[in-house]
Amino acid sequence: MAMLRAYKTEILPTKRQGLKIRQTLGTCRYLYNLYLASNFEVYETLGTGFFVTAFTFDKYVNHVVKKEFSWIDDCGAKARKQALCNAERAFKNFMQGKANRPKFKKKREQKVKAYFPKNAKGDSTIWRHKVQVPTIGTVKLKEKGYLPAKAKIRSGTISYKACRYYVSVLVEVLDNQSEQPQGEGIGIDLGVKELATISTGKVYGNINKTPRVKKLDKKLRREQRRLSRKYECKKKRGEKPATYSANIEKQVVKVQRLYQTLTNIRVDYENKTISATVKREQSFIVLEDLNVSGMMKNRHNN
């Protein structure tokens, strides 16, 4: 029986491919912001219930915007449409009261992803050491053998963060159904000082208290202060603080890489904890319904 499974891994594109990816992400970000700006104008003029759909706005982009900005054609059509669909979903949730007012995408935050579907046979293929991506070409994988070779790709995205490139794919894999676990159930007590305490007595400590994370946190604060001082120097010279320079760009990348390293350490620790807990073959797992993120805001609980 086939099932869908998502994978995410780092890729090593060439200079030409890296430039193509960054251009595609920039185009998606521009169209996302352009859609929101247009609908905010309609919303403030006509009120709730009136907005431009992604399908209609895509026609406007093809017939009007591309005449002025021809570089939009360098981005894949499906990636452009998906960016508009994401913006439409965010705006609809805002109008229906399900979410706050959507924010414009910023280049520095690097939260944009380029979507690519599988249109035809051969568009998206996985090998042990590389993957075929539509409009980008064959890209090398940093971690060989992680993606299931020859698996059928349904869709995927490419992202760029802290000078690194990532690919996420949704593939069809065989479901190796196992027997129903016969063990007893366990309870998990989520905490603030410790990550979790299992009813069997096993305690998973707080990764933020380890020497490695403390050292990286200290280094991150130091690099953030350096970045702040560079902006303050610009103010003293009478320049706009938002303007970039080569030194500021280098310092921003340093801060982004430290953030990414800390995120990877925490996510890896959580995944290993979850894997170790699930592999106990218990029949059920019970968790507390606690607002852990809210509890962490209380400094007395730390």
C-alpha positions in Angstrom: 0.0 0.0 0.0 1.4 3.4 -1.0 1.4 6.4 1.3 2.6 10.0 1.1 5.7 11.1 3.0 7.5 14.4 3.1 11.3 14.7 3.1 13.5 17.8 3.5 17.2 17.9 2.8 20.0 20.3 1.9 21.1 20.6 -1.8 24.3 21.8 -3.4 23.3 23.8 -6.5 25.8 25.3 -8.9 26.3 29.1 -9.1 23.9 29.3 -12.1 21.3 27.1 -10.3 21.7 29.1 -7.1 21.2 32.4 -8.9 18.1 30.9 -10.6 16.7 29.7 -7.2 17.2 33.2 -5.6 15.6 34.9 -8.6 12.6 32.5 -8.4 12.2 33.1 -4.7 12.5 36.9 -5.2 9.8 36.8 -7.9 7.4 34.8 -5.7 8.0 37.2 -2.8 7.3 40.2 -5.1 4.0 38.7 -6.4 2.9 37.7 -2.9 3.4 41.3 -1.7 1.9 42.8 -4.8 -1.3 40.6 -4.3 -1.6 41.7 -0.7 -1.1 45.4 -1.4 -3.8 45.3 -4.1 -6.3 43.5 -1.9 -5.6 45.8 1.1 -6.4 48.7 -1.2 -9.7 47.0 -2.3 -10.5 46.1 1.3 -10.0 49.6 2.6 -12.0 51.1 -0.2 -15.0 48.6 -0.4 -14.8 46.9 2.9 -15.2 43.2 4.0 -16.3 40.7 1.4 -14.5 42.2 -1.6 -11.2 40.9 -2.9 -9.4 39.8 -6.0 -9.0 36.1 -6.4 -5.6 34.5 -7.2 -6.9 33.3 -10.5 -8.0 36.8 -11.6 -4.8 38.4 -10.3 -2.7 35.9 -12.2 -4.4 37.1 -15.4 -3.5 40.7 -14.4 0.1 39.7 -13.9 0.3 37.9 -17.3 -1.3 40.8 -19.3 -0.2 43.9 -17.4 2.6 43.4 -14.9 4.8 41.3 -17.1 4.8 44.0 -19.8 6.6 46.3 -17.4 8.7 43.7 -15.5 9.8 41.1 -18.1 11.9 39.3 -15.5 8.8 37.7 -14.0 8.9 35.2 -16.9 12.2 33.8 -15.5 10.2 32.3 -12.7 8.2 29.1 -13.3 4.4 29.6 -13.9 3.4 27.1 -11.3 5.6 28.7 -8.7 4.1 32.1 -9.4 0.5 30.7 -9.2 1.2 29.0 -5.9 2.6 32.2 -4.4 -0.6 33.9 -5.3 -2.7 31.1 -3.9 -0.8 31.3 -0.6 -1.5 35.0 -0.5 -5.1 34.5 -1.2 -5.4 31.9 1.6 -3.8 34.3 4.0 -6.1 37.1 3.0 -9.2 35.0 3.2 -8.3 33.8 6.7 -7.9 37.4 7.7 -11.3 38.4 6.3 -13.0 35.5 8.0 -11.5 36.3 11.3 -9.4 33.1 11.5 -6.0 34.9 11.5 -4.4 38.3 11.9 -3.7 40.8 9.1 -1.2 39.1 6.8 2.2 40.6 6.7 4.4 41.4 3.7 7.3 39.0 3.0 10.7 40.4 3.8 13.9 39.4 1.9 15.9 39.2 5.2 13.5 36.8 6.9 13.8 34.3 4.0 10.4 32.7 4.6 9.5 32.3 0.9 9.4 28.9 -0.8 9.2 28.1 -4.5 6.7 25.5 -5.3 7.2 23.0 -8.1 4.7 20.2 -9.2 5.3 17.1 -11.2 3.8 18.0 -14.6 5.2 15.2 -16.8 7.2 12.0 -16.5 10.9 12.9 -15.9 10.2 16.4 -14.5 11.0 15.3 -11.0 13.3 12.2 -10.4 15.3 11.2 -7.4 18.6 9.4 -7.6 20.9 8.5 -4.7 23.0 11.6 -5.0 20.9 14.1 -6.9 17.3 15.2 -7.7 15.7 16.6 -10.8 13.8 19.8 -10.2 11.6 21.5 -12.9 13.1 24.8 -14.4 16.2 24.3 -12.2 17.7 21.1 -13.5 19.6 18.3 -11.8 20.8 19.4 -8.3 23.3 17.5 -6.1 22.2 16.3 -2.7 24.4 17.1 0.3 23.2 14.0 2.2 23.4 11.1 -0.3 20.8 8.3 0.1 18.4 10.2 2.3 15.7 10.6 -0.3 14.1 7.4 -1.5 15.6 6.7 -4.9 13.2 6.3 -7.9 10.2 7.3 -5.6 7.3 9.1 -7.3 7.4 12.8 -6.5 3.9 14.5 -6.1 5.2 18.0 -5.4 7.9 19.9 -3.7 9.4 23.3 -2.7 12.8 24.9 -2.7 13.9 27.3 0.0 16.9 29.4 0.8 18.0 30.3 4.3 21.3 31.5 5.8 23.1 31.0 2.5 21.9 27.4 2.3 19.5 25.8 -0.1 16.9 23.1 0.8 14.5 21.0 -1.1 11.3 19.5 0.3 9.5 16.8 -1.6 6.2 14.9 -1.1 6.8 11.3 -2.4 4.9 8.0 -2.6 6.5 5.3 -0.6 5.3 1.8 0.4 3.6 1.5 3.8 5.2 -1.3 5.7 2.3 -2.0 8.0 3.4 -3.5 11.3 1.4 -5.4 13.9 -0.7 -3.6 16.4 1.5 -2.8 19.5 0.5 -4.9 22.5 2.4 -2.9 25.2 0.9 -0.8 27.9 0.2 2.9 27.4 2.5 5.7 28.8 2.0 9.3 29.9 4.2 12.2 29.1 4.5 15.2 31.3 5.7 18.2 29.3 7.8 20.7 31.3 9.7 23.9 31.2 12.8 23.1 33.2 12.9 19.7 31.6 11.7 18.8 28.1 9.5 15.9 29.1 9.1 13.2 31.9 7.8 9.8 30.9 5.6 7.8 33.3 8.2 5.0 33.1 10.7 7.3 34.9 12.7 8.4 31.9 13.5 12.2 31.9 14.5 14.1 28.8 16.5 17.2 29.8 16.3 20.7 28.5 18.6 21.1 25.5 18.9 24.8 26.2 20.9 24.0 29.3 23.6 22.1 27.6 27.1 23.7 27.4 27.0 23.6 23.6 23.7 25.5 23.3 24.8 28.0 26.0 28.0 28.7 24.2 26.2 29.3 20.9 23.6 31.5 22.6 26.4 33.6 24.0 28.0 33.9 20.6 24.7 34.8 19.0 24.2 37.7 21.5 27.7 38.9 20.8 27.2 38.9 17.0 23.8 40.6 17.3 25.4 43.4 19.3 28.0 43.8 16.6 25.3 44.1 14.0 23.4 46.6 16.0 26.6 48.7 16.4 27.1 48.8 12.6 23.6 50.3 12.2 24.3 52.8 15.0 27.4 53.9 13.2 25.3 54.6 10.1 23.0 56.8 12.1 25.9 58.8 13.5 27.2 59.4 10.0 23.7 60.6 8.9 23.0 57.7 6.7 19.7 55.8 6.6 19.9 52.9 9.1 18.0 50.6 6.7 20.6 50.9 3.9 22.8 47.9 3.5 26.6 47.7 3.1 29.0 44.9 2.5 30.0 44.6 6.1 26.4 44.7 7.3 25.5 42.0 4.8 28.3 39.7 6.1 27.2 40.3 9.7 23.6 39.5 8.9 24.7 36.2 7.4 26.7 35.4 10.6 23.6 36.0 12.7 21.4 33.9 10.4 23.8 31.0 10.4 23.9 31.0 14.2 20.1 31.1 14.4 20.0 28.2 11.9 22.5 26.1 13.9 20.6 26.6 17.1 17.3 25.7 15.4 18.8 22.5 13.9 20.2 21.4 17.3 16.8 21.9 19.0 14.8 20.2 16.2 17.2 17.3 16.0 16.9 16.8 19.8 13.1 16.9 19.7 13.0 14.4 16.8 15.3 12.0 18.5 13.2 12.2 21.7 10.0 11.6 19.8 11.6 8.6 17.9 12.9 7.1 21.1 9.5 7.4 22.8 7.5 6.0 19.9 9.8 3.0 19.4 8.8 1.7 22.9 5.8 0.0 21.1 3.2 1.2 23.6 -0.4 0.9 22.7 -1.2 4.5 23.4 0.4 7.8 24.5 -1.3 10.4 26.8 -0.1 14.1 26.8 -1.0 17.1 28.9 -2.8 19.9 27.2 -0.5 22.7 28.4 0.5 26.1 27.0 4.2 25.5 27.3 5.2 28.5 25.2 3.1 30.7 27.5 4.6 29.2 30.6 8.1 29.9 29.3 7.3 33.6 29.3 7.2 33.5 33.1 10.9 33.9 34.1 10.2 32.3 37.5 9.5 28.9 35.8 12.9 28.8 34.0 
